[in-house]
Amino acid sequence: MIKAVILDDEVRGSGLLQHKLQEFAEDLLVEAIFNDPQEALKALPDLKIDVLFLDVEMPYLNGFDFLERLGEFDFEVIFVTAYNIYTLDALKANALDYLLKPVNQQELKEAMLKLQKRVAMKERLRKVDAGEMRIGQGRIALPTAEGIHLVKRDDILRIEAMSNYSVFYLNNLHKIIVSKTLKEFEQLLENSQMLRVNRSAIVNLDYVVKYKKGEGGTLELVDGAEIEVSPTKKKQVLERLFTP
């Protein structure tokens, strides 16, 4: 059973969507409905869900700001909004779909098919646990929809969070997108040159070419990428970079 949450500041809007989702009641359960994004921020970390139906235009906190505040999450996002100007932002947020209000039932069916396929794929990938990803000889296995990539740890420049995915940037300029959170890889790569330097990035310190001063500072990598350092991580980063 796919578990869902609806977040829409308009009671009428959330109620209408819940009604339309009843067609899929055999496969989908609406776990909760929120009309206040602040309440949803507090509750969502404790809810195990597969998808969030998310409005964009909400008072005090729009849908994209909401995801930013939420940080890491492992569910899919389907935007449901009356505005068609946010499609590019939704793409950058790696949303599964983007539905315009009033929601067309056929488009909702198509979104549900995408969701069912994505949830099934993620379930298969979850079976590759941390033990299976750590395959020895300095390599890790990265499960993707296309197959399992075998990557040397030393070839990883950095790993960045992209909503509920992790993007691996390699020193051959390739990148691999994995359906696992940054936290899982932080644990997997501990006791190595890989260090989490902020909420959204793990960096291979061997590829840092410059440290720029600032509140937390900024790391410049060999590929030109600049990664901000969280103030809480600054001391640890400097010790790792400059202590013999």
PyMOL commands that set and color helices and strands:
alter all, ss='L'
color gray80, all
select helices_A, chain A and resi 11-24+37-46+63-70+87-92+105-126+130-133+153-155+182-188+205-207+231-242
alter helices_A, ss='H'
color red, helices_A
select strands_A, chain A and resi 2-7+28-34+51-54+76-81+97-100+134-136+139-143+148-152+156-162+165-170+175-178+194-198+201-204+208-212+218-221+226-228
alter strands_A, ss='S'
color yellow, strands_A
deselect
rebuild
show_as cartoon
